Amino acid sequence: MNILFLHPNMPGQYKHLARVLGASGQHRIFFITKHKTAIIPGVTRVTYGMPKPPETHPHRYLVTAESAIRQGQQVWRVAHQLREKEGFVPDIIVCHPGWGDALFLKDLFPKAKLLAFCEYYYRSTGADVAFDPADPTNEDDAPRVRVKNAVNLMNMEMMDWGIAPTVWQWSLHPKDFHSKMSMLHDGIDVDVCVPDANAQVILPNGKVFKKGDDVVTYIARNFEPYRGFPTFMKAAEILLRERPNLHIIAVGADSVSYGKKAPKGTTYRELLAKEVSLPGDRIHFTGSLPYDQLLNVFQVSKAHLYLTYPFVLSWGMMEAMACGVAMVACDTKPVREVIEDGQNGLFADFFSAEDVAKKLGQLLDSPDDNAALRKAARETIVKRFALNDLLPLHVRLVEEIAAGHIPPPVAEEIKNISPIGPYHSATWQA
């Protein structure tokens, strides 16, 4: 089978799927990406450069579409060379289409099947937009968001099948496309993400943290409002003032993955540092960490905080749960699919630093180190999101769709066994 993967940040959601297909030795696999160094055995990486910026500024509604079209052109050129020079024609294209990479490949390879990762469909109300009172919307936002979905709509029209990783993300997509989408999470490697009583974290300043230490942890790819960074910083001020022996480890970078950027020349961390008073010797900003060190942070954590807008659910939250953390999380729709308040974690108000600090304090004061919560958190991931259970379903989707079986027979199996938390898909409302 000839397989073409597309993701600008290889491997993205295909870390495990590309690895297992490449390791089989049965397929010819190319991965088109902007990433210059990623390596997957059995998979040939082909890179494309950044598209040229437009000579004139498009209408503000069309900025996302303009960028996607230019990126799609770059991918088309590379794929065209693969066809002409390597004789490569994919049986299936497996892609995250959000950046435009797949826009023109059905025209280049009309017989290829397209399996798309449907990560997020924007809404002007009821999701991330207008969620935060600190970021109010105006009358211009609804048409802007509608046009922002143009790339999503073109990709969904082209795709032969789609995958959404959670019920929440599936529910946001137009109902007309639900019939050709499966709800199937990427999977969490519960054999790697495990509790470890002997884990330790060694900071650059030599400070060492071990299991049992008074440590609160907070992790986000970037420190930004979408992941509740302002609330975290204000809650950190309360906790560190009230608990002189407490340390906080914050893992992440000072850029922006989602939402609005901080004003030019500054970062959200710099802005929040002016609003709060934090003892620099007890709050530790590590930057981004290698994966094994990230897991160590989870493993030593006495109380972990996860905050998010109603948006894409982070792998990190579920990896933390698999490591057996005692979790405080916000009561937003994507989180509710995985966490049940008081059973495998505690809910706190996304906007209330006082409530967040109170719930983290409750975990810190637990006489048995929250043994029941920790056990239930890991069991949730093992039972519902274990990679070893979900990865074979992804492989079968690829095989069946590539063979022209639409809908793929495994889709019914996925529908019947895929865990969807406390909500049933038939009654879920976006």
C-alpha positions in Angstrom: 0.0 0.0 0.0 1.2 3.5 -0.8 0.5 5.9 2.0 1.0 9.7 2.1 1.0 11.5 5.5 0.6 15.2 5.7 1.3 17.3 8.8 3.4 20.5 8.9 4.7 19.5 12.3 5.7 15.9 11.7 4.5 13.6 13.3 1.7 15.5 15.0 -1.2 13.2 15.6 0.5 10.5 13.6 3.3 9.7 16.0 2.1 6.2 16.7 0.2 5.5 13.5 3.1 6.4 11.2 5.5 4.4 13.4 3.5 1.2 13.4 2.8 1.3 9.6 6.4 2.1 8.9 7.6 -0.7 11.1 5.5 -3.2 9.2 7.8 -3.1 6.2 4.7 -3.7 4.0 4.1 -0.2 2.7 5.7 2.6 0.8 5.2 5.7 3.0 6.1 9.3 2.5 5.5 12.1 5.0 5.3 15.7 3.6 6.0 18.2 6.3 7.7 21.5 7.2 9.6 19.7 10.0 13.3 19.4 9.1 14.5 16.7 11.5 11.8 14.3 12.5 12.6 10.7 11.8 10.3 7.7 11.7 11.7 4.3 10.6 10.1 3.1 7.4 8.8 6.5 6.5 10.5 8.9 4.1 10.3 12.5 5.1 9.9 15.1 2.4 9.9 18.8 3.3 8.5 21.9 1.8 9.5 25.5 2.5 7.4 28.3 3.8 5.2 29.9 1.2 5.9 33.4 0.0 3.9 36.1 1.7 1.2 37.8 -0.4 2.3 40.9 -2.3 -0.9 42.7 -1.2 -2.9 42.3 2.0 -6.1 40.2 1.6 -9.3 41.1 3.3 -9.0 40.4 7.0 -11.5 37.6 6.8 -9.3 35.8 4.3 -6.0 35.8 6.1 -6.4 32.2 7.2 -7.6 31.1 3.8 -4.8 32.9 2.0 -2.2 31.2 4.2 -3.8 27.8 3.6 -3.9 28.2 -0.1 -0.2 29.1 -0.3 0.8 26.3 2.0 -1.4 23.9 0.0 0.5 25.0 -3.2 3.8 24.2 -1.6 2.6 20.7 -0.7 1.1 20.2 -4.1 4.5 21.0 -5.7 6.3 18.5 -3.5 3.7 15.8 -4.1 3.9 16.5 -7.8 7.6 15.9 -7.8 7.0 12.6 -5.9 4.7 11.5 -8.6 6.9 12.6 -11.5 10.3 11.6 -10.1 9.5 8.7 -7.8 6.4 7.3 -9.5 4.6 7.6 -6.2 0.8 7.6 -6.3 -0.8 7.2 -2.9 -3.6 4.8 -2.2 -4.5 6.9 0.8 -3.7 10.3 2.1 -3.7 10.6 5.8 -3.7 14.3 6.9 -4.4 17.0 9.3 -6.0 19.5 6.8 -6.3 22.5 9.0 -3.3 24.4 7.5 -4.3 23.8 3.9 -1.8 21.0 3.2 -4.3 18.7 1.5 -6.3 21.3 -0.4 -5.2 20.3 -3.9 -4.0 16.7 -3.6 -7.3 15.2 -4.6 -6.9 16.9 -7.9 -3.3 15.6 -8.2 -4.3 12.1 -7.1 -8.0 11.7 -8.0 -8.1 8.0 -7.1 -6.5 8.4 -3.7 -8.7 8.1 -0.6 -8.5 10.9 1.9 -8.6 10.3 5.7 -8.7 13.6 7.5 -8.1 14.5 11.1 -11.0 16.8 11.9 -9.5 18.6 14.9 -11.7 21.7 15.3 -14.5 23.6 13.6 -14.9 27.2 14.7 -18.1 28.6 16.1 -18.9 32.2 16.8 -20.8 31.2 19.9 -20.8 28.3 22.3 -17.1 27.4 22.1 -13.8 29.3 22.4 -15.0 32.5 20.8 -16.7 34.8 23.3 -15.9 32.4 26.2 -13.6 34.8 28.0 -15.0 38.1 29.2 -11.5 39.5 29.1 -11.6 39.0 25.3 -14.9 40.3 24.2 -16.2 39.9 20.7 -17.7 42.5 18.4 -20.1 42.3 15.4 -17.2 41.7 13.1 -16.3 38.4 14.7 -19.2 36.2 13.5 -18.5 36.7 9.8 -14.8 36.4 10.4 -15.2 33.1 12.1 -17.6 31.9 9.4 -15.0 32.6 6.7 -12.3 31.0 8.8 -14.0 27.7 8.3 -13.7 27.8 4.6 -10.6 25.6 4.6 -12.3 23.1 6.9 -15.4 23.0 4.7 -13.3 22.4 1.5 -11.4 19.6 3.2 -14.5 17.9 4.6 -16.2 18.0 1.2 -13.1 16.2 -0.2 -12.5 13.7 2.5 -13.6 10.1 2.2 -13.6 9.7 6.0 -12.7 11.8 9.0 -11.6 11.3 12.6 -12.4 13.6 15.5 -10.6 12.7 18.8 -13.4 13.6 21.2 -17.2 14.0 21.3 -16.8 17.7 21.9 -14.6 18.2 18.8 -16.9 16.0 16.7 -20.0 17.8 17.8 -18.7 21.2 16.6 -18.6 20.0 13.0 -21.6 20.5 10.8 -24.1 17.7 11.2 -24.1 17.1 7.4 -20.6 15.6 7.8 -21.2 13.6 11.0 -22.1 10.5 9.0 -18.6 10.2 7.5 -16.7 10.8 10.7 -15.6 8.5 13.5 -14.9 9.6 17.1 -11.6 8.0 17.8 -8.9 9.4 20.1 -5.2 9.2 19.1 -4.5 7.1 22.2 -2.3 7.5 25.3 0.6 5.2 25.8 -0.2 3.9 29.2 2.9 1.7 29.3 5.0 4.8 29.1 2.8 7.3 31.0 2.9 5.5 34.4 3.1 6.4 38.0 6.7 6.2 39.4 7.4 6.6 43.1 11.1 7.0 42.4 10.8 9.8 39.8 12.6 13.0 40.4 12.9 16.4 38.7 16.2 18.2 38.7 16.0 21.9 37.8 18.9 23.8 36.1 19.6 25.5 39.4 20.2 22.1 41.0 16.9 22.0 43.0 15.6 18.4 43.1 12.0 17.4 43.6 10.8 13.9 44.5 7.5 12.2 45.0 5.9 13.5 48.2 7.3 17.0 48.0 4.9 19.9 48.2 4.8 20.6 44.5 2.0 22.0 42.3 2.5 21.6 38.6 1.1 23.4 35.6 1.8 22.5 32.0 0.9 24.1 28.7 2.6 24.2 25.3 2.5 28.0 25.6 1.6 30.3 28.4 -1.5 31.9 27.0 -5.1 32.7 28.0 -6.6 29.7 26.0 -4.9 27.4 28.6 -5.9 29.5 31.6 -2.5 31.1 32.2 -3.8 34.3 33.8 -5.9 32.3 36.3 -2.9 30.0 37.0 -0.6 33.0 37.8 -3.1 34.6 40.2 -3.8 31.2 41.9 -0.1 30.7 42.2 0.2 34.0 44.1 -2.4 32.9 46.6 -0.9 29.4 47.1 2.7 30.6 47.5 1.6 33.3 49.9 -0.4 30.9 52.1 2.0 28.0 51.9 5.7 28.9 52.7 7.0 25.4 51.8 5.2 25.1 48.5 7.0 25.0 45.2 5.3 25.4 41.7 6.7 24.0 38.5 5.4 25.6 35.3 6.3 23.9 32.0 5.8 25.7 28.7 7.0 28.3 26.3 6.3 32.0 26.0 4.7 32.0 22.6 1.1 31.6 21.6 -0.5 28.5 20.0 -4.1 29.6 20.1 -5.9 32.9 20.2 -4.5 36.4 20.2 -0.9 37.1 20.6 0.4 39.3 23.5 1.1 42.9 22.5 4.2 43.3 20.4 7.4 43.2 22.4 6.0 41.3 25.4 4.6 37.9 26.5 1.7 36.9 28.6 4.1 35.8 31.3 5.7 39.2 31.4 2.3 40.9 31.5 1.0 38.7 34.4 4.2 39.1 36.3 3.4 42.8 36.7 0.0 41.9 38.2 1.1 39.4 40.8 3.8 39.0 43.4 5.6 35.6 43.2 8.6 34.5 45.1 11.1 33.7 42.4 12.8 30.9 44.4 9.6 28.9 44.7 8.0 29.2 41.3 10.0 27.5 38.5 9.5 28.2 34.8 11.3 25.4 33.0 10.5 26.2 29.4 9.6 23.3 27.2 11.0 20.0 28.4 11.9 16.7 26.6 9.1 14.2 26.9 10.8 11.9 29.5 11.4 14.9 31.8 7.8 16.1 31.2 6.6 12.7 32.5 8.8 13.1 35.6 7.1 16.4 36.3 3.7 14.6 36.3 5.1 11.8 38.4 6.4 14.0 41.2 3.4 16.3 41.2 1.3 16.5 44.4 -1.4 18.5 42.7 -1.6 19.3 38.9 -3.6 22.0 37.3 -5.2 21.9 33.8 -7.2 24.8 32.4 -8.6 25.3 28.9 -11.2 27.2 27.0 -13.9 25.1 25.4 -11.4 24.1 22.7 -9.1 21.2 21.7 -8.4 18.9 24.6 -4.7 18.6 25.4 -2.8 15.3 25.3 -1.0 16.5 28.4 -4.0 16.4 30.6 -4.6 12.7 29.7 -0.9 11.8 29.9 -0.9 13.4 33.4 -3.9 11.3 34.4 -2.2 8.2 33.1 0.7 9.0 35.3 -1.7 9.0 38.3 -1.8 12.7 39.1 -4.2 14.3 41.5 -5.9 16.8 39.1 -7.7 20.1 39.4 -9.3 21.0 36.0 -11.8 23.5 34.8 -15.4 22.5 34.2 -15.5 23.1 30.4 -17.1 20.7 27.9 -14.0 19.0 26.5 -12.8 18.3 30.1 -16.1 16.9 31.2 -15.7 14.0 28.8 -12.8 12.7 30.8 -13.0 14.1 34.3 -15.9 13.5 36.7 -15.8 15.9 39.6 -14.8 14.2 42.8 -14.2 10.8 41.2 -11.0 11.1 39.1 -10.2 14.8 39.7 -11.7 18.1 41.0 -13.4 20.8 39.1 -12.6 24.5 39.6 -13.9 27.7 38.0 -11.8 28.6 35.0 -12.1 32.3 35.9 -11.6 32.1 39.6 -8.1 32.1 41.0 -9.5 31.8 44.5 -11.4 28.6 43.6 -8.4 27.1 41.8 -6.2 27.8 44.8 -8.8 26.4 47.1 -9.1 23.1 45.1 -5.4 22.7 44.8 -5.0 23.3 48.5 -7.6 20.6 49.1 -5.4 18.2 47.2 -2.3 19.3 49.0 -3.9 18.8 52.4 -5.1 15.2 51.6 -4.0 12.8 54.4 -3.5 9.9 52.0 -2.1 11.9 49.0 -5.4 11.6 47.1 -4.9 7.8 46.5 -8.4 7.2 45.3 -8.4 10.2 42.8 -5.0 9.2 41.5 -6.0 5.6 41.0 -9.3 6.6 39.3 -7.5 9.1 37.0 -5.2 6.4 35.7 -8.0 3.8 35.4 -10.0 6.3 33.3 -7.2 6.6 30.7 -6.3 2.9 30.7 -9.9 1.8 30.2 -11.0 4.4 27.7 -7.9 5.8 25.9 -5.2 3.2 25.9 -3.0 3.3 22.8 -2.8 -0.5 22.6 -6.6 -0.6 22.3 -7.1 2.4 19.9 -4.1 2.1 17.6 -5.3 -1.1 15.9 -8.6 0.7 15.0 -6.6 3.5 13.4 -4.6 1.0 11.3 -7.8 -0.8 10.2 -9.3 2.5 9.2 -6.3 3.2 6.9 -6.4 -0.2 5.4 -10.1 -0.3 4.8 -10.4 3.2 3.4 -7.4 2.6 1.1 -9.1 -0.5 -0.2 -12.2 1.6 -1.1 -14.5 0.4 1.7 -16.5 3.6 2.4 -17.9 3.6 5.0 -15.1 1.5 6.5 -16.5 -1.6 8.3 -14.4 -0.8 11.4 -16.3 2.5 11.8 -19.3 0.6 13.2 -17.0 -1.2 15.7 -15.5 2.2 16.7 -19.0 3.6 17.1 -20.0 0.8 19.4 -17.0 0.6 21.6 -15.5 4.1 21.6 -15.9 5.6 25.0 -17.5 9.0 25.0 -17.7 9.8 28.7 -20.9 10.9 30.5 -22.6 12.2 27.3 -24.1 10.2 24.5 -23.4 11.4 21.0 -27.1 11.5 20.1 -27.8 14.1 22.8 -24.6 16.1 22.9 -25.1 19.7 22.0 -22.2 21.9 20.9 
